[in-house]
Amino acid sequence: MGQPVLVPAVAAQEEERSPAWFNVIALLVAAAAGVTAFLPFAFDTSPWDAVTLRVPGNQGNWWHALVGAPFFLAFPILWLCLRSLFSRQLSTPAGRRLLWVTAGLSIVGTISVELPFLLHLAGTSKWERLSVLSLGFGIVIVSAVLLFLRRHNISLTRACIVALNTAYLASAALCLVVYSDAPGPLSSRSGWFLTMAIIWSLFLELVWIFAQSRERPNWRLVPESRTK
């Protein structure tokens, strides 16, 4: 018998599942987010239209593509929700790597979108520029710091959820501010209103995940044989 040793708590137990009711709500939110990617967000233009550069006045460019792309993070989020309900394994190592790469690329794209605001090239008001920069960079920085501090307490799959939600929130919050005054009937910007509800749901999910991580011990004693 080997001597007990200290190992990270997450490594000492299987991936922790969220309650069934929580997973069902997360699935509904993710499904709504998937629908939003094809609903008009502003000027009767959807994120899908932005990605495919079908913007009014043929003004579509790289900025619109990078703004629209993060809305499709709803589908990997939806995939994780389905696995949490119907699969014995919440995620696979290869799947988690792919999710991290996807979230990382989305965050890089959002930072690129914010450069015109940072360099005073967007032609927006001072308040709007401050709001865009604060939300975009603030969400990413705060979430990254909390994830780093809780890295020994949070499961691998939940860390992926944090990354995806953060990437989605950073971009969606930016779009909500930029297009908050877009003219037109409600039908031409139905996606804007649905996105407002979705980001609050994703934000609350992040709060719940980090709150749960505080309740888990950082380290646990296990037999040395189990660590090999």
Secondary structure, 3 states (H helix, E strand, C coil): CCCCEEEECHHHCCCCCCCHHHHHHHHHHHHHHHHHCCCCCECCECHHHHHCCCCHHHCCCHHHHHHHHHHHHHHHHHHHHHHHHHCCCCCCHHHHHHHHHHHHHHHHHHHHHHHHHHCCCCCCCHHHHHHHHHHHHHHHHHHHHHHHHCCCCCCHHHHHHHHHHHHHHHHHHHHHHHCCCCCCCHHHHHHHHHHHHHHHHHHHHHHHHHHHHHCCCCEEEECHHHHC
